[in-house]
Amino acid sequence: MGWSERMRGAWWKVTALGRRRRLERDLEDELRFHLDQRAETYGANGLPDDEARSAAERRFGNALALKEECRDAWTFPRAEAVVQDARIALRALRKSPVFAAVTVLSLAIGIGANVAMFSLVSGVLLRPLPYPEADRLVRLTGFYPKGALVALQERSQGMDVAGALPGLAVNLTGQGDAERLTASAVSANLFAVLGRAPALGRGFERGDDRPGRDRLVVLSHALWTDRFGADPAIVGRTLALDGVDRLVVGVMPAGFHFPTTSTEAWIPLRIDPTQTEDYWGFGWMPVVARLRPGVERTQAHEELRRLVGEIAGLFPWPAPTWNQAAAAIPLQDDVVRDVRQKLLVLQCAVGMVLLIACANVASLLLSRASARQKEMALRASLGAGRGRIFRQLLTESVTLGLLGGGAGLLLAWLSLTGARAALLDRSWDGTEVVIDGAALAFVTGLSMACGLLFGIVPAFAASRVDLNASIKSGSSRSTSRTGGRARAAFIAAEVALAVVLTIGAGLLVRTLWGLTRADTGFRPEQTLAVSAYPGSGACDPRERCIALYHDLLRRARQSEGVTDAALASSVPLDGEQPLLPVELEGHPLSPVDATATLLWAGAVSPEYFRLLRIPLLHGRAFTANDVADSEPVVVVSAATARRFWPGQDPIGKTVRVAWDERWRTVVGVAGDVRQYEMSGRAPQTIAGAVYMPYPQSVAMDRRIPRAMTLLAKVPGPTAGVGQHLRGLIASVSPDVPASQPRTLDSLVDTATSEPRSLMWTFAAFAACALLLAALGTYGIVSYQLSQRTYEIGVRLAIGASRGHIFGLVVGQSLRLVLAGLAVGLLGAALLGRYLSSFLYGVSPHDPLTFAGVAALLLLTALLAASGPGRRAARTDAVRALRTD
């Protein structure tokens, strides 16, 4: 049969679906006609009517088989069989509503959690970046000054290279109330390299990052909409940013956030080779590149390693170790690096929950299959082959899987928003995480796979029918040895997976406990923080900013509800990193590599240590006499003193900022503060911490720090006081934007939000796993107890005590749990390697956590088995022995 004939036949079968009843009537009429004709023939040969009819039916054969053969001509037999099996499966499930409800709910929990996590993983890790040919975009690891960026752009043969310096805070003035914006300084070719053009106006052009042409700005879509009402006439207008008039040349499309989601405007990098220090020493930035046609990433990597060696020789000072490990990695990998491990660990965790649910359902199906032995035997006696029974039972399990998948999809849809808020921080606000076509395909495939996974063993066991034994047996003593072993294996597997998840949750609980109990080095209670952001010209000369903050501090102390006040360029856990390259006494710069030591360098007022109760361990704090023209002094942290002057008295030691000729004398040693994370970890590039009195302070741009945070001790309600402090800043200078008030307690809470969300997520998975494992243990012990009623009766009849029977049943469950516990402890030891980066103050193989979880699982098993054990102990021996 040719292709066209097959297509016509298939189309005829499709159209026959609408004529099914008429075709059935026609078939009945035609069969009746042929039967009547044959009966008339036998009657004409002299047979009586009854015998003629019987002979015709014998000659005609099995009418039902003939009907099926004829129906095959206008139907799709395999599809019909599947629909028929599904219909029978639904009828069977309707007859067992409790079993169906428990099974579907178990699967819904497992599948729903997996679909929600898949949507997060797909939206964050798998979805391509929103740039043309995003797979050809790479991130060049390491950081690059402007001179190195220009050298890469000029020398690279395989890449188009662009740079972006994120997190530049600028003041927008002259447009109503002063507003603080987050900008990024970018090379003129950045938008072209990424392949994204502005939605309005133009981007930067070649040469726009050169002096005299760089007073331009491109706005984000959100800023254009919120601040300027989506006015299309914004292009061509001039905006004052940090006192510099910049021409608006374009507006980027909605959803464009590179290099960070907080970026509200883009300004050109100022590329000026005549300014050696700025060109080679400041503004170190990450670099991205687009591979040119025909260039592979491995080629780009090799070229980068060669160019790094060449460019290191262009520095005006020795830099032999600069970017020695530089590599070209996919930009996608760089964007998701901070969240990848957490999402993958959680995806594995929800996968374990699903496996536990599948094992539980498989155990239920095995028990149900044993109870349906007579039904299967009857089907076999009526002609159903083993393959037909196997297919029917597998269809039932797949139907359960699809029903569980549908319910799980609803749970995932309801929980996705909460899961996204709990597991992704604000940097992912622009990322679309939805249940899309990929998630629907995933849930469909997962549901069918689960149906096959938990259904194949029970279906195989139930299809092995012994007709004689099954039909004759009415006894509860009959059981399948294979089914019993399989049920035991499923329960042990559930327990093993539950152990892994519970230990993971236990380690994270201990981590959060350790973080919340850790000594932060300061006291955040009843402390408000409001930041002020003077413009770039506000501190020229620097005495203007000193006077401004002196006045602000005086007014804050006189405010109602404020008992103390202080100033700081950065407060603990606020995410700011005021860094300075320094040389320390006893640690001169290397003549080979002149790279200076990098310290966190905070500018503070004298009251800072007192207000935050940071202890002064040695020496003195700052005083009002530490002014701009007095001897320059610093206070170092205890860790910095131990690192650079071990076993020595740090008081009197000196520190020099790399470009400054003056040495600053150490006058005090302050207690260590958890400045960056609650765990106490600091970036590897930062070697210590030093405090400077504000009038003597300096920032990386060699000027006095402009942005300062006003700290106020507020014993009472903070809401009204916070707004009052904002008003104070505006009254001191109307062109100085102020941040929203925040408490230091909220900064501490934010710092623990990630471990807290991870802990609660793992704890929820562990609770589900424990519940499913307990239900599974209870179910199998109860079922096996029903199969051993006669045996228990015999034991009681020959003198076994009630306590012995109770111990027998409970011991059976404990053997299963102990087997699973042993495997689970080994699995948890492996899991610890992947959780180690999320842990603080606890070993991945913490014996206390492992022992506690083992005890919890044993207690759970005892509780699950105690009910069946008590029922077994109350068995009536006489009634049990009469059981057939």
C-alpha positions in Angstrom: 0.0 0.0 0.0 1.4 3.3 -1.0 1.8 6.4 1.1 -1.3 8.1 -0.3 -3.5 5.1 0.2 -2.4 4.9 3.9 -3.1 8.6 4.4 -6.6 8.2 2.8 -7.3 5.2 5.0 -6.2 7.1 8.1 -8.4 10.1 7.2 -11.4 7.8 6.6 -10.9 6.3 10.1 -10.7 9.8 11.6 -14.0 10.9 9.8 -15.6 7.5 10.9 -15.4 8.7 14.6 -18.4 10.9 13.9 -20.3 8.1 12.3 -19.6 5.4 14.9 -23.2 4.7 15.9 -24.4 4.3 12.3 -21.5 2.1 11.4 -22.3 -0.1 14.5 -25.9 -0.4 13.3 -24.8 -1.3 9.8 -22.4 -3.9 11.1 -25.2 -5.5 13.3 -27.6 -5.5 10.3 -24.9 -7.1 8.0 -24.0 -9.8 10.5 -27.7 -10.6 11.1 -28.3 -10.8 7.4 -25.5 -13.2 6.7 -26.6 -15.4 9.7 -30.2 -15.4 8.5 -29.1 -16.3 5.0 -27.0 -19.3 6.2 -29.8 -20.5 8.5 -32.3 -20.4 5.6 -29.8 -22.4 3.5 -29.7 -25.1 6.2 -33.5 -25.0 6.6 -33.9 -25.5 2.8 -31.8 -28.7 3.2 -34.3 -30.1 5.6 -33.0 -29.1 9.1 -35.6 -27.9 11.6 -35.5 -24.2 12.4 -33.7 -24.5 15.8 -31.1 -26.9 14.4 -30.6 -24.7 11.3 -30.0 -21.7 13.4 -27.5 -23.5 15.7 -25.7 -24.9 12.7 -25.5 -21.4 11.1 -24.1 -19.9 14.3 -21.5 -22.7 14.5 -20.5 -22.3 10.9 -20.5 -18.5 11.2 -18.0 -18.6 14.1 -17.4 -16.2 17.0 -19.6 -13.2 16.2 -17.9 -11.0 18.8 -14.5 -11.7 17.2 -15.9 -10.9 13.8 -17.2 -7.6 15.1 -13.8 -6.7 16.5 -12.2 -7.6 13.2 -14.6 -5.4 11.3 -14.3 -2.5 13.7 -10.5 -2.6 13.1 -11.3 -1.4 9.5 -12.7 1.9 10.7 -10.9 2.5 14.0 -7.3 2.7 15.4 -7.2 -0.6 17.4 -4.2 0.4 19.6 -5.7 3.8 20.5 -9.1 2.1 21.2 -7.3 -0.4 23.5 -5.6 2.4 25.4 -8.9 4.3 25.8 -10.6 1.1 26.9 -7.8 0.4 29.5 -8.0 4.0 30.8 -11.8 3.7 31.1 -11.5 0.5 33.1 -8.7 2.0 35.2 -10.9 5.0 36.1 -13.8 2.7 37.0 -11.4 0.6 39.3 -10.2 3.8 41.0 -13.7 5.0 41.6 -14.4 1.8 43.5 -11.4 2.6 45.8 -11.8 6.3 46.5 -9.6 6.3 49.7 -6.8 4.5 48.0 -7.0 6.8 44.9 -7.1 10.0 47.1 -4.1 9.0 49.2 -2.1 8.0 46.1 -3.0 11.1 44.1 -2.2 13.4 47.1 1.2 11.7 47.6 2.1 12.1 44.0 0.7 15.7 43.8 3.1 16.7 46.6 6.1 15.2 44.9 5.2 16.3 41.4 4.1 19.8 42.4 7.4 20.5 44.2 9.3 19.2 41.2 7.4 21.3 38.7 7.8 24.4 40.9 11.6 23.8 41.1 11.8 23.0 37.4 10.2 26.3 36.6 12.7 28.1 38.8 15.6 26.2 37.3 14.3 26.7 33.8 13.7 30.4 34.2 17.1 31.0 35.9 19.6 28.4 34.7 18.2 27.1 31.4 16.5 30.0 29.7 18.8 31.7 27.3 19.9 35.3 28.1 17.7 37.9 26.3 20.3 38.7 23.7 20.7 37.7 20.1 23.0 34.6 19.7 23.4 34.6 23.5 25.5 31.5 23.3 28.3 33.5 21.7 28.6 35.9 24.6 31.3 35.2 27.1 32.6 36.8 30.4 36.3 37.3 30.7 37.1 36.4 34.3 39.0 38.8 36.4 38.8 42.6 36.5 40.3 45.1 34.1 41.3 48.8 34.3 40.3 51.1 31.4 43.7 50.7 29.8 43.5 46.9 29.8 40.0 47.1 28.3 41.2 49.3 25.5 44.2 47.1 24.8 41.9 44.0 24.6 39.6 45.9 22.2 42.5 46.8 19.9 44.4 43.5 20.1 41.8 40.8 20.1 41.2 39.0 16.8 38.5 36.7 17.9 36.3 38.8 20.2 34.5 42.1 20.3 35.2 43.3 23.9 33.1 45.6 26.1 33.3 46.7 29.7 30.7 47.8 32.3 31.4 49.3 35.7 28.2 48.8 37.7 26.9 50.3 40.9 27.7 54.0 40.3 25.5 56.1 42.5 24.6 59.5 41.0 22.2 62.3 42.1 19.5 63.4 39.7 18.7 67.1 40.4 16.7 69.8 38.7 13.8 67.5 38.1 11.8 68.1 41.3 13.0 66.4 44.5 16.6 65.2 44.3 16.8 61.5 43.6 19.6 58.9 44.0 20.0 56.7 40.9 22.1 53.6 40.3 24.1 54.0 37.1 26.6 51.9 35.2 29.6 53.4 33.3 30.0 51.4 30.1 32.2 51.3 27.0 30.6 52.9 23.9 30.3 49.5 22.2 28.5 47.6 25.1 25.0 47.7 23.6 26.3 46.6 20.2 28.3 43.7 21.7 25.2 42.5 23.6 23.1 43.0 20.4 20.4 45.2 22.0 19.4 48.5 20.6 17.5 51.3 22.5 13.7 51.3 22.2 13.9 55.1 21.8 16.7 57.2 20.4 20.1 55.7 20.0 22.8 54.1 22.1 26.4 55.2 22.4 28.5 55.4 19.3 32.2 54.9 18.6 34.2 57.7 20.4 31.4 58.6 22.9 33.6 57.4 25.7 36.3 59.9 24.9 36.8 63.3 26.8 34.6 66.0 25.4 32.0 63.6 23.9 31.1 61.6 27.0 28.5 63.8 28.6 25.7 61.5 27.5 23.2 59.2 29.2 20.9 56.4 28.2 17.9 55.8 30.5 16.3 52.5 31.6 12.7 51.8 30.5 11.6 51.8 34.2 13.2 55.2 35.0 11.8 56.7 31.8 8.3 55.4 32.7 8.3 56.1 36.5 10.2 59.4 36.6 9.4 61.0 33.2 6.0 59.5 32.5 7.2 57.7 29.3 7.6 61.1 27.6 9.0 60.4 24.1 10.4 63.9 24.1 12.9 62.9 26.7 15.5 62.2 24.0 17.4 65.4 23.4 16.8 66.8 26.9 19.6 67.5 29.4 19.7 66.0 32.8 21.9 67.0 35.7 23.6 63.9 37.1 26.0 64.6 40.0 26.2 68.2 38.8 27.2 67.2 35.3 24.7 68.1 32.5 24.2 65.0 30.3 22.3 64.7 27.1 19.7 62.0 27.0 20.3 60.1 23.7 18.2 57.0 24.2 15.9 54.7 26.3 16.6 51.0 26.5 13.7 48.5 26.1 11.8 47.1 29.0 13.6 44.1 30.6 17.1 45.2 29.7 19.0 45.4 33.0 22.7 44.6 32.2 25.0 44.6 34.1 22.7 44.5 37.2 18.9 44.6 37.7 19.4 47.8 39.8 20.8 49.8 36.8 18.7 52.8 36.0 21.0 54.7 33.6 24.1 54.2 31.5 26.8 56.7 31.1 29.9 56.3 28.9 33.2 55.3 30.5 35.7 58.2 30.3 38.6 56.8 28.4 41.6 59.3 28.8 45.0 57.7 28.4 46.6 60.9 29.6 45.3 60.4 33.1 47.6 57.5 33.9 46.2 56.7 37.4 42.6 56.7 36.3 43.4 54.8 33.1 45.4 52.0 34.8 44.7 52.2 38.5 41.0 53.0 39.0 37.6 51.7 37.8 38.5 48.1 37.5 35.6 46.4 35.9 34.2 43.1 34.6 34.5 42.5 30.9 32.2 40.8 28.4 32.8 39.8 24.8 31.0 38.4 21.8 32.8 35.7 19.8 33.3 36.7 16.2 32.0 34.3 13.5 33.9 31.1 13.3 35.6 31.5 16.6 35.1 28.9 19.3 35.2 29.6 23.1 38.4 27.5 23.4 40.1 29.7 20.9 39.0 32.8 22.7 40.3 31.4 26.0 43.7 30.7 24.4 43.8 34.2 22.9 42.8 35.8 26.3 45.7 34.0 28.1 48.1 35.3 25.5 46.8 38.8 25.6 46.8 39.0 29.4 50.6 38.4 29.4 51.1 41.1 26.8 48.9 43.7 28.6 50.5 43.0 31.9 53.6 44.6 30.4 51.7 47.8 29.6 51.0 48.7 33.2 53.0 51.7 34.4 54.0 49.6 37.5 54.9 45.9 37.8 51.9 43.6 37.5 53.3 40.1 36.8 50.4 38.2 38.6 47.6 40.3 37.1 44.7 38.0 35.9 47.0 35.0 35.5 43.9 32.7 35.8 41.8 34.6 33.3 39.3 32.5 31.3 36.5 33.0 28.8 33.4 31.4 30.3 29.8 31.5 28.9 28.1 34.7 30.1 25.1 32.5 31.1 27.3 30.7 33.6 28.6 33.9 35.1 25.1 35.4 35.5 23.7 32.4 37.4 26.9 31.4 39.4 25.6 32.7 42.7 22.3 30.7 42.6 23.1 27.7 40.5 24.3 25.4 43.4 21.4 26.3 45.6 18.8 25.6 42.9 20.5 22.3 41.9 20.7 21.1 45.5 17.0 21.9 46.0 16.1 20.2 42.7 17.8 17.1 43.9 15.9 17.4 47.2 12.5 17.6 45.6 13.5 14.7 43.3 14.1 12.6 46.5 10.6 13.6 47.8 9.1 12.4 44.5 11.1 9.1 44.7 9.7 8.6 48.2 6.2 9.3 47.0 6.7 6.8 44.1 8.1 4.2 46.5 5.1 4.7 48.8 2.6 4.4 46.0 4.4 1.3 44.7 4.1 -0.3 48.1 0.4 0.5 48.2 -0.1 -0.9 44.7 1.7 -4.1 45.7 -0.6 -4.5 48.7 -3.6 -3.7 46.5 -2.5 -6.2 43.9 -2.2 -9.0 46.5 -5.8 -8.2 47.5 -6.9 -8.4 43.8 -5.5 -11.9 43.1 -8.9 -13.4 42.7 -9.9 -10.6 40.3 -6.7 -11.2 38.2 -7.4 -15.0 38.3 -10.9 -14.5 37.0 -9.6 -12.3 34.2 -7.1 -14.9 33.2 -9.7 -17.7 33.3 -11.9 -15.6 30.9 -9.0 -15.5 28.4 -6.9 -12.5 29.3 -3.3 -13.2 28.8 -0.5 -12.2 31.1 0.5 -9.3 28.8 -3.1 -8.0 28.8 -3.3 -8.1 32.6 0.1 -6.4 32.8 -1.0 -3.7 30.4 -4.2 -3.0 32.3 -2.4 -2.7 35.6 0.2 -0.5 34.2 -2.5 1.7 32.6 -4.0 2.1 36.1 -0.7 3.2 37.6 -0.1 5.6 34.7 -3.6 7.0 35.2 -2.8 7.6 38.8 0.4 9.3 37.8 -1.4 11.6 35.4 -4.0 12.5 38.0 -1.3 13.2 40.5 0.5 15.3 37.9 -2.6 17.4 37.3 -3.1 18.0 41.0 0.7 18.7 41.3 0.5 21.2 38.5 -2.2 23.1 40.5 0.0 23.0 43.7 3.0 24.2 41.7 1.0 27.1 40.2 -0.2 28.1 43.7 3.2 27.9 45.3 5.5 29.2 42.5 5.3 32.9 43.6 6.1 32.0 47.2 9.0 29.7 46.1 10.4 32.4 43.9 10.3 35.0 46.6 11.9 32.6 49.1 14.7 31.2 47.0 15.7 34.2 44.7 16.9 37.5 46.0 16.0 40.9 44.5 18.7 40.7 41.9 16.4 38.3 40.0 13.4 40.6 40.0 13.4 41.0 36.3 13.6 37.2 35.6 10.4 35.7 34.3 9.6 32.4 36.2 6.3 30.9 35.0 4.8 27.5 34.3 5.2 27.5 30.5 5.1 25.0 27.7 8.3 23.4 28.8 6.9 23.0 32.4 3.8 21.4 31.0 5.8 19.0 28.9 7.9 18.3 32.0 4.9 17.5 34.2 3.3 15.3 31.6 6.5 13.3 31.1 7.2 13.2 34.8 3.7 12.0 35.6 3.9 9.2 33.0 7.4 8.3 34.1 6.2 8.1 37.7 3.3 5.9 36.7 5.7 3.5 35.0 8.2 3.7 37.8 5.9 2.9 40.7 3.6 0.6 38.6 5.9 -1.7 36.8 6.9 -3.9 39.8 3.3 -4.3 41.1 2.0 -5.0 37.6 4.6 -7.6 37.0 3.9 -9.3 40.4 0.1 -9.2 39.9 0.2 -10.5 36.4 1.9 -13.7 37.5 -1.4 -15.5 38.2 -1.7 -19.1 39.6 -5.3 -19.8 38.6 -5.8 -22.9 40.8 -4.2 -21.3 43.9 -5.8 -18.0 43.5 -9.4 -19.2 42.9 -9.3 -21.9 45.6 -7.7 -19.6 48.2 -9.8 -17.5 50.4 -7.2 -17.3 53.1 -5.4 -14.4 54.4 -2.3 -16.6 54.6 -1.7 -16.4 50.9 0.9 -13.9 49.9 3.5 -13.3 47.3 7.1 -13.7 48.4 8.3 -11.5 45.6 5.7 -8.8 46.4 6.8 -8.9 50.1 10.4 -8.4 49.3 9.6 -5.6 46.9 7.5 -3.8 49.5 10.2 -4.2 52.0 12.7 -2.8 49.5 10.5 0.2 48.8 10.1 1.1 52.5 13.8 0.8 53.0 14.4 3.1 50.1 11.9 5.6 51.5 13.6 5.6 54.8 17.0 6.1 53.2 15.9 9.1 51.2 14.1 10.5 54.2 17.3 10.2 56.2 19.3 12.2 53.5 16.7 15.0 53.4 16.3 15.2 57.2 20.0 15.3 57.8 20.3 18.1 55.2 17.6 20.0 57.0 19.2 19.3 60.3 22.6 20.7 59.2 20.8 23.9 57.8 18.9 24.3 61.1 22.1 24.2 63.0 23.6 26.7 60.6 20.8 29.1 61.0 21.0 28.6 64.8 24.7 29.3 64.7 24.2 32.4 62.6 21.5 33.9 64.8 23.6 33.1 68.0 26.8 34.4 66.5 28.4 37.5 67.9 28.2 40.1 65.2 30.6 42.4 67.0 28.0 45.2 67.3 24.6 45.7 68.7 21.9 46.6 66.1 19.0 47.0 68.6 17.0 50.2 68.4 19.3 51.7 65.7 18.0 53.6 62.7 20.1 54.2 59.6 19.4 56.9 57.0 21.9 57.6 54.2 22.7 61.0 52.7 24.1 61.4 49.2 25.6 64.8 48.4 26.5 65.4 44.7 30.0 65.3 43.3 30.6 69.0 43.8 29.3 69.2 47.3 32.6 68.2 48.8 34.8 70.7 46.9 36.5 71.8 49.0 36.2 68.9 51.4 35.5 71.2 54.3 32.0 71.7 52.9 31.1 68.1 53.5 32.7 68.1 56.9 30.6 71.1 57.9 27.5 69.6 56.3 27.7 66.4 58.3 28.8 68.2 61.5 25.6 70.2 61.3 23.5 67.1 60.5 24.9 65.2 63.4 24.2 68.2 65.8 20.6 68.5 64.6 20.1 64.7 64.9 21.3 64.6 68.5 18.8 67.4 69.4 15.9 65.6 67.7 13.1 64.2 69.9 13.3 60.5 70.4 17.0 60.2 69.5 19.3 59.5 72.4 22.6 59.2 70.4 23.8 59.6 66.9 26.8 58.9 64.7 28.0 58.9 61.1 29.7 56.2 59.0 30.5 55.7 55.4 29.4 52.1 55.7 27.5 50.2 58.4 27.8 46.4 59.0 26.0 44.1 56.5 24.8 47.0 54.2 26.7 45.6 51.2 29.0 48.6 50.8 32.7 48.0 50.4 34.7 51.2 50.9 38.1 49.9 49.9 41.6 51.5 50.0 45.0 50.2 48.8 47.5 50.7 51.6 51.0 49.9 52.8 51.4 48.8 56.4 54.4 49.3 58.7 56.6 46.2 58.4 55.0 45.1 55.2 56.6 47.2 52.4 55.4 47.0 48.8 57.2 44.3 46.9 59.7 45.6 44.3 58.5 42.9 41.9 54.8 43.4 42.3 53.8 46.8 43.5 50.2 45.8 44.2 49.1 47.3 47.5 47.2 45.6 50.3 43.5 46.2 50.0 41.7 47.1 53.3 38.1 47.9 54.1 38.4 51.5 55.1 35.4 53.1 56.9 35.0 56.7 57.7 33.3 57.3 61.1 32.5 59.9 63.6 33.8 59.5 67.2 30.5 58.3 68.5 30.3 55.3 66.1 32.0 52.7 68.4 30.0 53.8 71.4 26.6 53.8 69.6 27.1 50.3 68.1 28.8 49.0 71.2 31.9 47.9 69.3 34.4 47.2 72.0 37.7 49.0 72.0 40.2 46.3 73.0 43.3 48.4 73.1 44.2 52.1 72.8 41.6 54.8 72.3 38.7 55.7 70.0 38.5 58.8 68.0 37.7 62.2 69.6 36.5 65.6 68.5 40.2 66.6 68.4 40.9 64.3 65.5 40.2 66.9 62.8 41.4 67.5 59.3 44.7 69.3 60.2 45.6 67.2 63.2 47.9 64.1 63.2 46.2 61.5 61.0 45.1 58.4 63.0 43.3 55.2 62.4 41.7 52.4 64.4 42.3 48.8 63.1 40.3 45.7 63.7 41.6 43.0 66.0 42.0 40.5 63.1 44.0 43.1 61.1 46.3 43.7 64.0 46.8 39.9 64.5 47.5 39.4 60.8 50.0 42.2 60.2 51.6 42.6 63.6 51.3 39.2 65.4 52.7 39.2 68.9 53.4 43.0 68.7 51.7 46.0 70.2 49.8 47.6 67.2 49.4 50.9 69.0 51.9 53.3 67.3 52.2 51.3 64.1 51.5 53.2 60.9 49.5 52.7 57.8 49.8 54.7 54.5 47.2 55.0 51.7 49.0 54.0 48.5 49.1 57.5 46.9 49.5 59.5 50.1 52.8 60.5 51.5 51.5 60.8 55.1 51.6 57.8 57.4 48.5 57.3 59.7 49.2 56.2 63.3 47.2 53.3 64.8 45.7 54.6 68.1 43.2 51.9 68.8 42.2 48.3 68.2 38.5 47.6 67.8 36.7 44.3 68.1 36.0 42.4 64.9 32.7 43.1 63.2 30.8 40.9 60.7 31.0 43.5 58.1 30.1 41.5 55.0 28.2 38.3 56.0 26.8 36.8 59.2 29.1 33.9 58.7 32.1 36.2 59.1 33.4 35.5 55.7 35.1 38.3 53.8 36.1 38.6 50.1 39.5 37.0 49.6 40.9 40.2 48.1 40.3 42.2 51.3 43.0 41.7 53.9 41.6 43.6 56.9 39.6 46.6 58.2 40.6 50.1 59.3 38.6 53.0 60.6 39.4 56.7 59.9 37.9 59.8 61.6 35.6 61.4 59.0 37.5 64.7 58.7 40.7 62.8 57.8 39.1 60.2 55.6 39.6 59.5 52.0 37.9 57.3 49.4 39.2 55.4 46.4 38.6 58.5 44.2 41.1 60.4 46.5 38.4 62.6 47.8 36.5 62.6 51.1 33.6 60.2 51.1 30.5 62.0 50.0 27.8 59.4 50.9 27.5 58.9 54.7 24.9 57.1 56.8 23.4 58.8 59.8 22.9 56.3 62.7 20.5 57.2 65.4 19.7 55.3 68.7 15.9 55.4 69.0 14.5 53.7 72.2 10.9 54.2 71.1 8.9 53.8 67.9 11.1 54.4 64.8 8.7 55.2 62.0 8.2 58.9 62.8 11.8 59.4 63.8 13.0 58.0 60.5 11.0 60.4 58.5 12.1 63.2 60.7 15.8 62.3 60.0 15.1 62.3 56.3 13.6 65.8 56.7 16.7 66.9 58.5 18.9 65.9 55.5 16.6 67.8 53.1 16.7 70.9 55.4 20.5 70.8 55.5 20.7 70.7 51.7 17.7 70.3 49.4 19.9 68.8 46.6 21.0 65.9 48.8 18.8 62.8 48.4 18.2 60.6 51.4 17.5 56.9 51.6 14.5 55.3 53.2 15.0 54.7 56.9 16.0 51.2 57.9 16.9 49.5 61.1 20.1 47.7 61.7 18.0 44.7 62.9 16.5 44.5 59.4 20.0 44.4 57.9 20.8 41.4 60.2 17.5 39.7 59.2 18.4 40.3 55.5 21.8 38.8 56.0 20.2 35.6 57.4 17.4 35.4 54.8 19.2 33.1 52.4 20.1 30.4 54.9 16.7 30.8 56.5 14.8 30.3 53.2 17.0 27.3 52.3 16.5 25.8 55.8 12.7 26.1 55.7 12.6 24.7 52.2 14.7 21.7 53.2 12.7 21.3 56.4 9.5 21.2 54.4 10.9 18.5 52.1 12.2 16.6 55.1 8.8 16.8 56.8 7.1 15.4 53.7 9.7 12.7 53.5 9.2 11.7 57.1 5.5 11.7 56.8 5.6 9.5 53.6 8.1 7.1 55.2 5.9 6.8 58.3 2.8 6.1 56.2 4.7 3.6 54.1 6.0 1.8 57.2 2.5 1.8 58.8 1.0 0.5 55.6 3.4 -2.4 55.0 3.3 -3.5 58.6 -0.5 -3.4 58.7 -0.7 -5.3 55.4 1.8 -8.0 56.5 0.0 -8.3 59.8 -3.3 -9.1 58.0 -1.4 -11.7 56.0 0.0 -13.3 59.2 -3.2 -13.5 61.2 -3.2 -17.3 61.2 0.5 -17.4 62.2 -0.1 -15.0 65.1 -3.0 -17.2 66.2 -0.7 -20.3 66.2 1.9 -18.4 68.2 -0.6 -17.3 70.8 -2.1 -20.8 71.0 1.3 -22.4 71.8 2.0 -19.9 74.5 3.4 -16.7 73.0 2.8 -13.7 75.2 1.1 -10.5 74.0 4.4 -8.6 74.6 6.2 -11.1 72.4 3.7 -10.6 69.5 4.0 -6.8 69.9 7.8 -7.0 69.8 7.6 -9.3 66.8 5.6 -6.8 64.7 7.6 -3.8 65.9 10.9 -5.6 65.3 9.8 -6.3 61.7 9.4 -2.6 61.0 12.6 -1.7 62.8 14.6 -4.1 60.6 13.3 -2.3 57.5 14.0 1.1 59.0 17.5 0.1 60.1 18.3 -1.1 56.6 17.2 2.2 55.1 18.9 4.1 57.9 22.3 2.6 57.1 22.0 3.5 53.4 20.6 6.9 54.2 23.5 7.8 56.4 26.0 7.0 53.7 23.9 9.1 51.2 23.9 12.0 53.7 27.6 11.8 54.0 27.8 12.4 50.3 25.2 15.2 50.4 27.3 17.1 52.9 29.9 17.8 50.2 27.3 19.8 48.2 25.9 21.6 51.3 29.2 22.6 52.8 29.1 26.1 51.1 25.8 26.8 52.8 26.9 25.7 56.2 28.3 27.8 59.1 29.6 26.6 62.4 28.8 22.9 61.7 30.6 20.1 59.9 28.9 18.5 56.9 29.4 15.2 58.8 28.2 16.6 62.2 27.8 13.5 64.5 25.2 15.2 66.6 23.0 15.9 63.6 23.5 12.4 62.2 22.7 10.8 65.6 19.7 13.0 66.2 18.2 12.2 62.8 18.8 8.4 63.3 17.0 8.7 66.7 14.1 10.6 65.0 13.7 8.0 62.3 13.7 5.2 64.8 11.1 7.0 66.9 9.0 7.5 63.8 9.3 3.9 62.9 8.2 2.9 66.5 5.2 5.2 66.3 4.2 3.9 62.9 4.5 0.2 64.0 3.0 0.6 67.4 -0.6 0.7 66.2 -0.4 -2.5 64.1 1.7 -4.1 67.0 -1.0 -3.4 69.5 -3.7 -4.8 67.2 -1.6 -7.9 66.7 -1.2 -8.3 70.5 -5.0 -8.1 70.9 -5.6 -10.9 68.4 -8.2 -13.5 69.4 -6.3 -16.8 68.9 -9.4 -18.9 68.4 -10.8 -16.6 65.7 -7.4 -16.4 64.0 -7.1 -20.2 63.8 -10.6 -20.4 62.3 -9.6 -18.0 59.5 -9.5 -19.8 56.2 
